[in-house]
Amino acid sequence: MKFAELIPPILESPLLKLAERIKFAKVRDKREIRANLKLKDSAKGKRAFMIATGPSIKQEDLSVLAGEDCYTISNFFLHEKLDIVNPRFHFFAPYHKPLILENYIAWLKKADDVLPESTEMVLCIKDRNLIESSDLFTNRIVHYLHFSNSPYFSNKVDLTYPILSPITGPLMMLPVLIYMGYSQIYLIGCDHTVLRDFKKTITHFYDKQSDMRQNASDVNAWEDIIESHRSSLAIFLQYQFYKKMLTKAYKNVEIINLSSDSWLDMFQTNRLKDVIKK
């Protein structure tokens, strides 16, 4: 349930924005962040499939995604159709407690072994030293994002500057696909129904025994009911933040939710079988 830190909903305080800009001015890894410029509009006009790990994936035949631009995150590398989906990028949430560092690194190494050789990685810049000191992803292209409590720009996505710190994995992926210029972004497995599992093991498409990470989805991942509701609310507010951005600055971009069981109801819906006709 905890992702990075529980960032409050979008804050528009001028003082916060100023503080975050001063903080970014002191960042030493700006060259890694500026390198994201090559991603801008690199997939302009195409469609992308943004695949999370929600339990609704079990109802989908992902083999129909062969040859599509697919983007995955976290434990999706456990999926039996991984090689068919062949993700262009795979995303990893920043290291955060209550995860155990050594266990987290072992998990990343497992993903490095399993993911297709062509898959590029996307991580938070604060994990760069951890990645390099652990000799991770040495044969892959790695993209780094800079997260901030207050995004550098609230009216557009610019990956060469700080972007909004995501509460949950898919919200790490969405701004990247917007920045790359996709016209249609289809959401798969973005269920966000975790409160159904309160104080129990969080349900994903995979068996809980398959998750190498300790404290990631079990009872240790939960806070109390009030904080859990606040976190859930913050997730939907962040989606709303991007939806409002699209209506103003990216009117040619559509987000379509393909999850058959999802609480994310602010986007139009469809089904994967209807989007990709055999």
Rosetta silent file (secondary structure, phi, psi, omega in degrees, C-alpha in Angstrom):
SEQUENCE: MKFAELIPPILESPLLKLAERIKFAKVRDKREIRANLKLKDSAKGKRAFMIATGPSIKQEDLSVLAGEDCYTISNFFLHEKLDIVNPRFHFFAPYHKPLILENYIAWLKKADDVLPESTEMVLCIKDRNLIESSDLFTNRIVHYLHFSNSPYFSNKVDLTYPILSPITGPLMMLPVLIYMGYSQIYLIGCDHTVLRDFKKTITHFYDKQSDMRQNASDVNAWEDIIESHRSSLAIFLQYQFYKKMLTKAYKNVEIINLSSDSWLDMFQTNRLKDVIKK
SCORE:     score description
SCORE:     0.000 S_00000001
   1 L     0.000  -32.982  179.721    0.000    0.000    0.000 S_00000001
   2 L   -82.541  128.907  179.995    2.919    2.359    0.692 S_00000001
   3 L  -131.022  121.156 -169.402    4.479    3.700   -2.513 S_00000001
   4 L    53.824 -116.787  168.594    7.472    6.012   -2.201 S_00000001
   5 L  -120.666  159.831  179.414    6.024    8.071    0.618 S_00000001
   6 L   -73.506   93.426 -179.201    2.343    8.910    0.930 S_00000001
   7 L   -74.163  134.618  177.737    2.437   12.154   -1.023 S_00000001
   8 L   -65.375  161.263  176.512   -0.508   14.466   -0.317 S_00000001
   9 L   -54.387  165.824 -173.945   -2.871   15.296   -3.171 S_00000001
  10 L   -47.029  123.250  179.184   -1.732   17.906   -5.663 S_00000001
  11 L  -109.183  127.161 -177.687   -0.627   20.991   -3.764 S_00000001
  12 L  -103.017   15.362 -178.772   -0.645   24.302   -5.602 S_00000001
  13 L   -60.409  125.932  177.632    0.990   26.314   -2.829 S_00000001
  14 H   -57.428  -36.051 -179.898    3.400   28.869   -4.346 S_00000001
  15 H   -67.097  -38.676  177.342    5.775   28.306   -1.426 S_00000001
  16 H   -65.488  -44.244  178.430    5.823   24.564   -2.056 S_00000001
  17 H   -58.658  -44.589  179.594    6.470   25.099   -5.756 S_00000001
  18 H   -62.196  -44.501 -179.586    9.324   27.472   -4.940 S_00000001
  19 H   -61.617  -41.387 -179.658   10.823   25.029   -2.442 S_00000001
  20 H   -68.331  -35.480  178.552   10.664   22.172   -4.954 S_00000001
  21 H   -69.511  -36.848  176.415   12.294   24.294   -7.674 S_00000001
  22 H   -65.464  -40.793  178.816   15.110   25.262   -5.338 S_00000001
  23 H   -62.066  -43.485 -179.213   15.564   21.600   -4.453 S_00000001
  24 H   -66.379  -33.426  179.766   15.718   20.626   -8.135 S_00000001
  25 H   -61.390  -23.662 -178.572   18.271   23.364   -8.824 S_00000001
  26 L   -93.866   -3.412 -177.943   20.633   21.523   -6.478 S_00000001
  27 L   -67.696  134.784 -178.114   20.185   18.110   -8.116 S_00000001
  28 L   -89.043  -18.720 -174.180   23.433   16.719   -9.521 S_00000001
  29 L   -94.922   31.989 -176.123   21.888   14.170  -11.880 S_00000001
  30 H   -62.984  -29.424 -179.365   20.292   16.661  -14.241 S_00000001
  31 H   -62.613  -38.602  176.978   22.034   15.158  -17.254 S_00000001
  32 H   -64.661  -37.909 -179.860   20.157   11.897  -16.691 S_00000001
  33 H   -72.107  -43.489 -179.560   16.882   13.801  -16.458 S_00000001
  34 H   -63.033  -26.020 -179.719   17.607   15.969  -19.505 S_00000001
  35 H   -63.572  -17.383  179.135   18.283   12.806  -21.504 S_00000001
  36 H   -68.173  -11.191  179.852   14.541   12.144  -21.427 S_00000001
  37 H   -56.714  -31.344 -178.628   14.134   14.798  -24.110 S_00000001
  38 H   -66.561  -16.107  178.466   14.713   12.089  -26.720 S_00000001
  39 H   -82.694  -19.347 -174.050   11.441   10.479  -25.629 S_00000001
  40 L   -59.366  123.512  177.959    9.350   13.553  -26.409 S_00000001
  41 L    57.235   21.309 -178.442    6.805   12.790  -29.176 S_00000001
  42 L   -71.360  -14.228  178.034    8.782    9.655  -30.069 S_00000001
  43 L  -128.142   33.527 -173.136    5.512    7.721  -30.474 S_00000001
  44 L   -57.092  129.026  176.264    3.327   10.568  -31.696 S_00000001
  45 L    83.638   -4.567 -178.515   -0.063    9.454  -33.000 S_00000001
  46 L   -91.723 -179.954  176.282    0.353    5.788  -32.007 S_00000001
  47 E  -117.006  149.143 -178.522   -1.487    3.744  -29.401 S_00000001
  48 E  -131.491  153.271  176.521   -0.044    2.247  -26.232 S_00000001
  49 E  -117.813  114.938 -176.644   -1.150   -0.382  -23.728 S_00000001
  50 E   -99.477  108.278 -168.275   -0.283    0.480  -20.132 S_00000001
  51 E  -110.500  116.946  176.006   -0.346   -2.764  -18.164 S_00000001
  52 L   -97.002 -152.123 -173.344   -0.389   -2.882  -14.365 S_00000001
  53 L  -126.364   19.760 -178.966   -0.830   -5.947  -12.137 S_00000001
  54 L   -61.931  157.007 -176.961   -4.485   -5.818  -11.032 S_00000001
  55 H   -64.163  -20.584 -179.171   -6.459   -9.068  -10.691 S_00000001
  56 H   -63.985  -18.697  179.061   -8.665   -8.233  -13.691 S_00000001
  57 H   -59.083  -29.702 -178.443   -5.750   -9.210  -15.964 S_00000001
  58 H   -61.653  -18.527 -179.331   -6.618  -12.837  -15.264 S_00000001
  59 H   -91.482    0.498 -174.808   -9.732  -12.342  -17.384 S_00000001
  60 L  -112.248  146.925  171.663   -7.786  -11.158  -20.438 S_00000001
  61 L   -95.734   95.774 -174.769   -5.969  -12.966  -23.224 S_00000001
  62 H   -75.527   -5.111  178.419   -2.865  -10.809  -23.431 S_00000001
  63 H   -65.407  -19.872  178.749   -1.496  -12.768  -26.382 S_00000001
  64 H   -70.040  -10.291 -178.803   -3.529  -10.429  -28.629 S_00000001
  65 H   -86.844    3.366  178.082   -1.049   -7.686  -27.698 S_00000001
  66 L   -55.552  126.934  178.702    1.747   -9.222  -29.770 S_00000001
  67 L    87.344   -5.123  178.778    3.338   -6.449  -31.819 S_00000001
  68 L   -88.209  162.047  174.816    1.661   -3.640  -29.865 S_00000001
  69 E   -80.508  102.480 -176.250    3.452   -0.914  -27.902 S_00000001
  70 E  -113.307  143.810  179.938    3.168   -2.301  -24.369 S_00000001
  71 E  -131.849  130.218 -172.577    4.446   -0.834  -21.118 S_00000001
  72 E  -127.946  171.622 -175.898    4.541   -2.822  -17.890 S_00000001
  73 E  -148.912  155.149  168.838    5.416   -2.381  -14.256 S_00000001
  74 H    54.009 -126.775 -174.019    6.459   -4.168  -11.088 S_00000001
  75 H   -81.877   14.157  177.510    5.644   -7.883  -10.990 S_00000001
  76 H   -60.522  -22.269 -179.879    4.227   -8.072  -14.478 S_00000001
  77 H   -64.106   -6.840  175.259    7.402   -9.963  -15.354 S_00000001
  78 H   -83.635   -9.457 -174.095    5.711  -12.930  -13.632 S_00000001
  79 L   -71.294  140.165 -176.955    3.047  -13.129  -16.339 S_00000001
  80 L   -66.397  -20.877 -179.390    3.087  -16.218  -18.519 S_00000001
  81 L  -100.334   20.387 -176.676    2.644  -14.119  -21.674 S_00000001
  82 H   -53.013  -48.297 -176.283    5.580  -11.816  -20.889 S_00000001
  83 H   -66.899  -30.562  177.983    7.543  -12.714  -24.032 S_00000001
  84 H   -73.708  -44.369  177.447    4.484  -12.212  -26.240 S_00000001
  85 H   -62.553  -39.497  174.535    3.644   -8.848  -24.681 S_00000001
  86 L    47.227   65.720 -174.599    7.333   -7.936  -25.059 S_00000001
  87 L   -58.819  138.853  174.463    7.169   -4.629  -23.180 S_00000001
  88 L   -68.775  -47.843  177.408    9.018   -1.671  -24.642 S_00000001
  89 E  -126.332  147.212  170.173    9.591   -0.229  -21.150 S_00000001
  90 E  -124.038  133.824 -174.069    9.236   -1.782  -17.722 S_00000001
  91 E  -105.839  144.544  173.995    8.780    0.499  -14.712 S_00000001
  92 L  -127.259  130.010  174.612    9.886    0.025  -11.119 S_00000001
  93 L   -63.526  151.139  177.017    8.593    2.027   -8.174 S_00000001
  94 L   -60.101  151.726  174.160   11.274    3.685   -6.055 S_00000001
  95 L   -62.374  136.708 -179.636   12.627    1.722   -3.135 S_00000001
  96 L  -156.422  152.388  174.451   10.610    2.536   -0.017 S_00000001
  97 L   -73.706  148.627   14.856    9.891    1.080    3.380 S_00000001
  98 L   -90.325   17.614  176.637    8.557   -1.318    4.572 S_00000001
  99 L   -62.688  151.771  179.116   10.385   -3.125    1.733 S_00000001
 100 L   -99.041  125.558 -169.659   13.704   -4.703    2.717 S_00000001
 101 H   -55.263  -51.535 -177.644   16.586   -3.314    0.672 S_00000001
 102 H   -61.217  -38.686  178.814   18.493   -6.558    0.034 S_00000001
 103 H   -67.885  -38.179  178.125   15.268   -8.308   -0.877 S_00000001
 104 H   -63.284  -43.335  179.117   14.290   -5.439   -3.192 S_00000001
 105 H   -63.580  -41.992  178.516   17.634   -5.683   -5.024 S_00000001
 106 H   -61.860  -37.590  177.549   17.212   -9.458   -5.445 S_00000001
 107 H   -63.269  -44.214  177.983   13.766   -8.801   -6.908 S_00000001
 108 H   -62.666  -39.526  179.593   15.213   -6.339   -9.432 S_00000001
 109 H   -65.095  -38.989  177.044   17.885   -8.858  -10.423 S_00000001
 110 H   -61.612  -44.067  178.646   15.223  -11.494  -11.011 S_00000001
 111 H   -61.915  -39.983  179.972   13.332   -9.073  -13.263 S_00000001
 112 H   -61.721  -36.736  179.515   16.545   -8.293  -15.155 S_00000001
 113 H   -71.962  -32.071 -170.145   17.016  -12.000  -15.829 S_00000001
 114 H   -94.168  -37.845 -176.025   13.433  -12.594  -16.953 S_00000001
 115 L   -63.292  147.993  177.150   12.422   -9.520  -18.960 S_00000001
 116 L   -54.253  147.800 -175.698   13.047   -9.562  -22.737 S_00000001
 117 L   -60.345  -28.919 -176.702   16.489   -8.271  -23.708 S_00000001
 118 L   -82.337   -9.849 -176.365   15.001   -5.346  -25.641 S_00000001
 119 L   -70.784  128.383  176.564   12.964   -4.024  -22.718 S_00000001
 120 E   -92.745  155.632 -175.498   14.159   -0.666  -21.386 S_00000001
 121 E  -107.250  148.541  174.827   13.849    0.286  -17.723 S_00000001
 122 E  -129.835  124.632 -177.758   12.291    3.326  -16.075 S_00000001
 123 E  -139.733  172.336  175.819   13.153    4.191  -12.475 S_00000001
 124 E   -81.201  141.351 -176.459   13.308    7.085  -10.047 S_00000001
 125 H   -61.641  -26.655 -178.821   16.537    9.103  -10.140 S_00000001
 126 H   -68.821  -15.710  178.413   17.010    8.676   -6.396 S_00000001
 127 H   -95.038    4.368 -176.052   17.595    4.960   -7.032 S_00000001
 128 H   -59.437  -47.125 -179.471   20.330    5.542   -9.597 S_00000001
 129 H   -61.936  -38.693  178.337   23.203    4.934   -7.153 S_00000001
 130 H   -63.412  -43.267 -179.429   21.515    1.782   -5.894 S_00000001
 131 H   -63.542  -46.979 -176.051   21.072    0.474   -9.440 S_00000001
 132 H   -72.370  -38.955  179.989   24.646    1.190  -10.479 S_00000001
 133 H   -70.818  -20.873  179.166   26.289   -0.023   -7.266 S_00000001
 134 L   -96.817    5.676 -179.703   24.333   -3.277   -7.525 S_00000001
 135 L    54.185   45.024  179.168   25.346   -3.804  -11.183 S_00000001
 136 L   -95.744  143.614  173.060   21.714   -3.886  -12.255 S_00000001
 137 L    57.170   35.088 -176.313   20.475   -3.456  -15.828 S_00000001
 138 L   -67.961  -22.859  179.998   24.007   -3.087  -17.166 S_00000001
 139 L  -106.399   19.221 -178.158   22.979   -4.335  -20.616 S_00000001
 140 L  -125.849  157.436  169.355   19.807   -2.273  -20.850 S_00000001
 141 L   -78.363  131.934 -179.644   18.796    1.294  -21.588 S_00000001
 142 E  -121.729  130.789  176.002   17.650    2.924  -18.353 S_00000001
 143 E  -109.601  138.904 -179.860   15.529    6.073  -18.109 S_00000001
 144 E  -117.419  139.386  177.776   15.324    8.034  -14.876 S_00000001
 145 E  -113.124  147.143  175.661   12.493   10.249  -13.657 S_00000001
 146 L  -106.692  121.900 -178.474   12.638   12.989  -11.053 S_00000001
 147 E  -100.826  149.391 -178.043    9.638   13.060   -8.721 S_00000001
 148 E  -144.700  146.838  175.673    8.399   16.048   -6.778 S_00000001
 149 L   -62.406  -28.053  176.149    5.588   16.768   -4.312 S_00000001
 150 L  -129.165  116.956 -176.971    4.682   19.643   -6.599 S_00000001
 151 L   -62.104  148.438 -179.280    5.315   19.116  -10.333 S_00000001
 152 L   -59.929  -39.684  175.807    7.520   21.666  -12.047 S_00000001
 153 L  -123.611  132.555  178.690    4.723   22.249  -14.565 S_00000001
 154 L   -99.794   -4.882 -177.313    1.059   21.678  -13.723 S_00000001
 155 L  -111.340    0.715  178.188   -0.217   22.294  -17.265 S_00000001
 156 L  -161.062  166.083  175.378    1.988   19.869  -19.197 S_00000001
 157 L  -101.822  128.397  175.964    4.288   16.877  -18.837 S_00000001
 158 L  -139.553  104.778 -175.620    8.001   17.496  -19.246 S_00000001
 159 L   -73.442   -3.353  175.620   10.227   14.590  -18.230 S_00000001
 160 L   -88.182    1.741  176.808   13.306   16.813  -18.305 S_00000001
 161 L  -132.777  171.555  178.022   11.964   18.469  -15.130 S_00000001
 162 L   -60.923  139.687  174.112   10.350   17.099  -11.961 S_00000001
 163 E  -116.780  168.599 -174.885    6.980   15.425  -12.426 S_00000001
 164 E   -61.138  129.390  179.171    4.338   14.628   -9.841 S_00000001
 165 L   -66.307  121.080 -173.141    5.453   11.966   -7.385 S_00000001
 166 L   -78.934  141.155  176.017    3.124    8.995   -8.004 S_00000001
 167 L   -77.336  -30.720 -177.110    1.139    7.379   -5.237 S_00000001
 168 L  -142.562  161.770 -171.029    0.933    4.108   -7.152 S_00000001
 169 L   -50.633  -52.779 -177.659    2.725    2.421  -10.056 S_00000001
 170 H   -57.086  -27.913  179.187    0.468    3.261  -13.014 S_00000001
 171 H   -76.896   -5.415  168.394    0.736    6.948  -12.139 S_00000001
 172 H   -84.003  -31.743 -175.254    4.470    6.614  -12.776 S_00000001
 173 H   -82.002  -42.082 -170.826    3.735    5.274  -16.257 S_00000001
 174 H   -55.177  -49.261 -179.434    0.981    7.606  -17.447 S_00000001
 175 H   -62.852  -29.132  178.777    3.007   10.851  -17.732 S_00000001
 176 H   -66.049  -44.422 -179.010    5.721    9.026  -19.674 S_00000001
 177 H   -69.271  -34.721  174.873    3.255    7.826  -22.306 S_00000001
 178 H   -63.363  -45.744 -179.199    1.678   11.268  -22.531 S_00000001
 179 H   -62.773  -33.965 -179.711    5.124   12.801  -23.037 S_00000001
 180 L   -74.373  -10.884  171.759    5.924   10.257  -25.745 S_00000001
 181 L    94.089   12.767  179.000    2.939   11.516  -27.714 S_00000001
 182 L   -61.641  139.578  179.335    0.614    8.513  -27.791 S_00000001
 183 L   -86.586  -34.621  176.021   -2.884    9.395  -28.994 S_00000001
 184 E  -123.443  127.170  176.997   -4.609    6.449  -27.329 S_00000001
 185 E  -119.860  111.933 -177.065   -3.476    5.072  -23.988 S_00000001
 186 E   -97.987  128.290 -178.755   -5.267    1.879  -22.993 S_00000001
 187 E   -96.855  127.708  177.809   -5.190    0.879  -19.327 S_00000001
 188 E  -127.077  129.562  179.407   -5.065   -2.822  -18.451 S_00000001
 189 L    72.956   14.850  176.381   -5.010   -4.108  -14.882 S_00000001
 190 L   -92.398   67.799 -171.091   -5.347   -0.605  -13.442 S_00000001
 191 L   -80.421  -45.528  179.655   -8.068   -1.772  -11.071 S_00000001
 192 L    55.327   45.280  179.269   -7.284    0.247   -7.914 S_00000001
 193 L  -111.152   24.834 -170.672   -9.629   -1.877   -5.830 S_00000001
 194 H   -63.344  -25.888 -179.445   -7.115   -2.605   -3.055 S_00000001
 195 H   -63.681  -17.368  172.359   -9.374   -1.392   -0.240 S_00000001
 196 H   -61.991  -26.180 -175.563  -11.381   -4.567   -0.791 S_00000001
 197 H   -99.676   16.074 -171.862   -8.358   -6.343    0.671 S_00000001
 198 L   -48.527  127.916  179.856   -7.922   -4.086    3.704 S_00000001
 199 L    66.233   14.679  174.484   -5.669   -5.719    6.309 S_00000001
 200 L  -123.994 -179.953  175.154   -5.296   -8.777    4.083 S_00000001
 201 L   -68.146  129.799 -178.901   -2.890   -9.707    1.298 S_00000001
 202 L   -69.278  133.389 -176.134   -3.441   -7.373   -1.640 S_00000001
 203 L   -83.898  132.120  173.609   -4.801   -9.228   -4.663 S_00000001
 204 L  -128.559 -173.730  179.017   -2.928   -9.168   -7.974 S_00000001
 205 L   -74.502  -18.709 -176.653   -3.070  -11.330  -11.084 S_00000001
 206 L  -103.385  160.891  176.190   -0.335  -13.578   -9.655 S_00000001
 207 L   -69.432  144.691 -177.033   -0.323  -15.842   -6.606 S_00000001
 208 H   -61.110  -27.299  179.600    1.001  -14.179   -3.466 S_00000001
 209 H   -68.874  -17.501 -177.685    3.670  -16.888   -3.177 S_00000001
 210 H   -80.975  -17.804 -177.029    5.156  -15.668   -6.472 S_00000001
 211 L   -80.700  115.508 -179.671    6.006  -12.217   -5.121 S_00000001
 212 L   -69.913  -23.835 -172.206    9.638  -12.161   -3.995 S_00000001
 213 L   -76.256  127.602  174.180    9.222   -8.872   -2.142 S_00000001
 214 L   -82.411  140.798  177.194    8.681   -9.029    1.585 S_00000001
 215 L    68.842   13.864 -176.867    6.159   -6.573    3.051 S_00000001
 216 L   -84.049  -43.260 -174.790    5.029   -5.442   -0.394 S_00000001
 217 L  -132.410    5.460 -178.926    1.474   -6.749   -0.547 S_00000001
 218 L   -90.818 -166.964 -176.009    0.900   -8.610    2.705 S_00000001
 219 H   -62.759  -22.644 -179.822   -0.626   -7.325    5.956 S_00000001
 220 H   -72.645  -12.390 -178.896    2.571   -5.380    6.696 S_00000001
 221 H   -80.620  -12.094 -173.197    1.864   -3.111    3.715 S_00000001
 222 L   -92.701  146.850  165.850   -1.201   -1.556    5.367 S_00000001
 223 L  -102.285 -163.885  179.500   -1.562    1.473    7.564 S_00000001
 224 L   -75.532  173.167 -172.384   -4.700    2.226    9.555 S_00000001
 225 H   -62.918  -35.391 -178.831   -8.059    2.656    7.873 S_00000001
 226 H   -68.231  -48.116 -179.834   -7.912    6.458    7.780 S_00000001
 227 H   -66.727  -33.235  178.125   -4.489    6.613    6.150 S_00000001
 228 H   -65.858  -39.547  176.361   -5.459    3.832    3.748 S_00000001
 229 H   -68.186  -39.513  177.779   -8.485    5.835    2.617 S_00000001
 230 H   -61.477  -42.238  178.933   -6.370    8.965    2.271 S_00000001
 231 H   -63.324  -44.623  179.073   -3.910    7.089    0.103 S_00000001
 232 H   -62.065  -43.056  178.063   -6.705    5.702   -2.067 S_00000001
 233 H   -61.577  -41.733 -179.269   -8.234    9.164   -2.462 S_00000001
 234 H   -61.926  -34.648  177.369   -4.848   10.612   -3.420 S_00000001
 235 H   -59.943  -49.879 -176.821   -4.549    8.020   -6.208 S_00000001
 236 H   -69.777  -31.873  175.956   -7.809    9.094   -7.818 S_00000001
 237 H   -67.138  -34.344  177.086   -6.987   12.777   -7.367 S_00000001
 238 H   -69.333  -40.179  173.449   -3.733   12.248   -9.226 S_00000001
 239 H   -59.561  -41.150  178.725   -5.573   10.590  -12.099 S_00000001
 240 H   -62.520  -37.006  176.894   -7.939   13.568  -12.068 S_00000001
 241 H   -57.181  -46.945 -179.812   -4.912   15.875  -12.245 S_00000001
 242 H   -72.552  -34.049  177.694   -3.798   14.226  -15.487 S_00000001
 243 H   -62.038  -43.719  178.070   -7.329   14.089  -16.879 S_00000001
 244 H   -64.424  -37.639  178.403   -7.677   17.849  -16.417 S_00000001
 245 H   -61.903  -41.902 -179.535   -4.279   18.341  -18.024 S_00000001
 246 H   -63.495  -40.295 -177.830   -5.396   16.362  -21.082 S_00000001
 247 H   -66.477  -22.059 -178.165   -8.565   18.435  -21.525 S_00000001
 248 H   -99.902  -44.087 -170.891   -6.476   21.606  -21.605 S_00000001
 249 H  -114.403  -16.362 -176.027   -3.149   20.771  -23.221 S_00000001
 250 L  -133.519   59.330 -173.320   -3.495   17.340  -24.852 S_00000001
 251 L   -67.714  -15.351  178.943   -6.961   17.326  -26.393 S_00000001
 252 L   -91.493    5.179 -177.878   -5.915   14.745  -29.001 S_00000001
 253 L  -104.875  129.389  176.849   -4.991   12.175  -26.313 S_00000001
 254 E  -112.795  139.496  172.176   -7.519    9.590  -25.142 S_00000001
 255 E  -115.114  123.455 -176.490   -7.238    7.395  -22.066 S_00000001
 256 E  -123.563  125.068 -178.485   -9.411    4.288  -22.200 S_00000001
 257 E   -90.168  116.279 -178.520   -9.784    1.905  -19.273 S_00000001
 258 L   -97.842    0.393 -178.589   -9.947   -1.727  -20.423 S_00000001
 259 L   -70.213  131.244 -177.295  -10.094   -3.262  -16.951 S_00000001
 260 L   -77.121  -17.249  179.398  -13.238   -5.331  -16.498 S_00000001
 261 L  -140.907   94.544 -172.384  -13.318   -4.683  -12.735 S_00000001
 262 L  -145.109  143.778  174.056  -11.974   -1.263  -11.822 S_00000001
 263 L   -90.118   -2.694 -179.081  -12.819    1.638   -9.510 S_00000001
 264 L   -83.379   88.396 -170.578  -11.111    4.038  -11.915 S_00000001
 265 L  -104.841   12.398 -176.423  -14.303    5.393  -13.461 S_00000001
 266 L   -88.711   -5.737  178.493  -13.190    8.817  -14.680 S_00000001
 267 L  -113.998  156.944  175.592  -12.126    7.560  -18.118 S_00000001
 268 E   -62.853  154.299 -175.977  -14.141    6.021  -20.915 S_00000001
 269 E  -118.246  158.346  174.709  -14.207    2.243  -20.892 S_00000001
 270 L  -160.602 -177.087  176.387  -13.900   -0.535  -23.431 S_00000001
 271 L  -122.458  145.741 -177.760  -12.753   -4.150  -23.556 S_00000001
 272 H   -56.041  -41.500 -177.915   -9.476   -5.476  -24.929 S_00000001
 273 H   -64.339  -24.722  179.250  -11.238   -7.977  -27.177 S_00000001
 274 H   -88.152  -25.435  178.170  -13.168   -5.130  -28.808 S_00000001
 275 H   -75.373  -40.565  179.749  -10.114   -2.895  -29.252 S_00000001
 276 L  -112.490  101.746  179.579   -8.079   -5.617  -30.961 S_00000001
 277 L   -84.660  130.175  178.289  -10.191   -7.568  -33.363 S_00000001
 278 L   -77.098    0.000    0.000   -8.740  -10.907  -34.406 S_00000001
